Amino acid sequence: MKLKAMFNAVIIKPIELEESTHGRIVVPDMGKEKNLRGIVVSVGPGVDTAYGSFIPTKTKVGDEVILPQMGPVKVDHEGEEYYVIKENEILAVIENE
């Protein structure tokens, strides 16, 4: 089975951030809350407004995005964890130059 985003929803596969090391000692970032990062795996087509116009989504599959700590819905699908969030709640798209 495959997850498919609807309306202006975006499905994101989380990226595990690396822990920093100092020599051979792993320094965990336990006390710091960080925004979530992930790769977009599915994007809905867009949403109709109350005025009858259609707003298409701008993110695309493969984009690396930053999400807020609070807001995304966690979904387990076939043993994998995903986030589902409305496109307008995504904080940023990371562009590689």
C-alpha positions as CSV (number, residue, x, y, z in Angstrom):
1,M,0.0,0.0,0.0
2,K,1.1,3.6,-0.7
3,L,0.3,6.8,1.2
4,K,-1.3,9.5,-0.9
5,A,-1.7,13.1,0.3
6,M,-5.1,14.8,-0.2
7,F,-6.0,18.4,-0.7
8,N,-3.1,20.6,0.6
9,A,-1.6,17.9,2.8
10,V,2.1,16.9,2.6
11,I,3.5,13.6,3.7
12,I,7.1,13.7,5.0
13,K,9.6,11.0,5.9
14,P,11.6,12.2,8.9
15,I,15.4,12.6,8.7
16,E,17.3,11.5,11.7
17,L,19.8,14.2,12.6
18,E,23.3,13.2,13.6
19,E,24.4,13.6,17.2
20,S,27.5,15.7,17.6
21,T,30.6,14.1,18.9
22,H,33.6,15.4,20.8
23,G,36.5,12.9,20.3
24,R,34.9,9.6,21.1
25,I,32.2,11.0,23.3
26,V,28.7,11.4,21.9
27,V,27.0,14.6,22.9
28,P,23.2,14.2,22.8
29,D,21.1,17.3,22.3
30,M,18.6,16.2,25.0
31,G,17.7,19.6,26.5
32,K,17.3,21.4,23.2
33,E,14.1,21.3,21.2
34,K,14.8,21.4,17.5
35,N,12.5,21.7,14.5
36,L,11.8,18.5,12.6
37,R,13.4,17.8,9.2
38,G,12.3,15.5,6.5
39,I,11.9,14.6,2.9
40,V,8.6,15.1,1.1
41,V,7.2,11.7,-0.2
42,S,3.7,12.8,-1.3
43,V,1.9,16.1,-2.0
44,G,-1.8,16.7,-2.4
45,P,-2.9,18.6,-5.5
46,G,-4.1,21.7,-3.6
47,V,-7.3,23.2,-2.1
48,D,-10.3,25.1,-3.2
49,T,-10.9,28.4,-1.4
50,A,-14.3,29.7,-0.1
51,Y,-14.4,32.0,-3.1
52,G,-14.2,29.2,-5.7
53,S,-10.5,29.6,-6.8
54,F,-8.0,26.7,-6.6
55,I,-4.7,27.1,-4.8
56,P,-2.2,24.4,-6.0
57,T,0.5,23.1,-3.7
58,K,4.1,24.4,-4.2
59,T,6.2,21.8,-2.5
60,K,7.2,18.7,-4.5
61,V,8.3,15.2,-3.9
62,G,11.9,15.1,-2.9
63,D,12.0,18.5,-1.2
64,E,13.8,18.7,2.2
65,V,11.7,20.6,4.6
66,I,11.7,22.0,8.1
67,L,8.6,21.4,10.3
68,P,7.5,22.9,13.6
69,Q,7.8,20.7,16.7
70,M,4.1,21.0,17.3
71,G,1.7,20.5,14.5
72,P,2.6,17.5,12.3
73,V,0.5,14.3,12.8
74,K,2.7,11.2,13.2
75,V,1.6,8.3,11.2
76,D,3.0,4.7,11.2
77,H,2.6,3.0,7.9
78,E,4.1,-0.5,7.2
79,G,6.7,-0.1,10.0
80,E,7.8,3.4,8.9
81,E,7.1,6.7,10.6
82,Y,5.8,9.7,8.6
83,Y,4.5,13.2,9.3
84,V,1.4,14.6,7.8
85,I,1.0,18.4,7.8
86,K,-0.8,21.1,5.8
87,E,1.5,22.7,3.3
88,N,1.1,26.2,4.8
89,E,2.4,25.0,8.1
90,I,5.8,24.0,6.7
91,L,8.4,26.4,8.0
92,A,11.0,26.2,5.2
93,V,12.2,24.3,2.2
94,I,16.0,23.6,2.2
95,E,17.5,24.4,-1.3
96,N,20.8,23.0,-2.2
97,E,22.8,25.3,-4.4
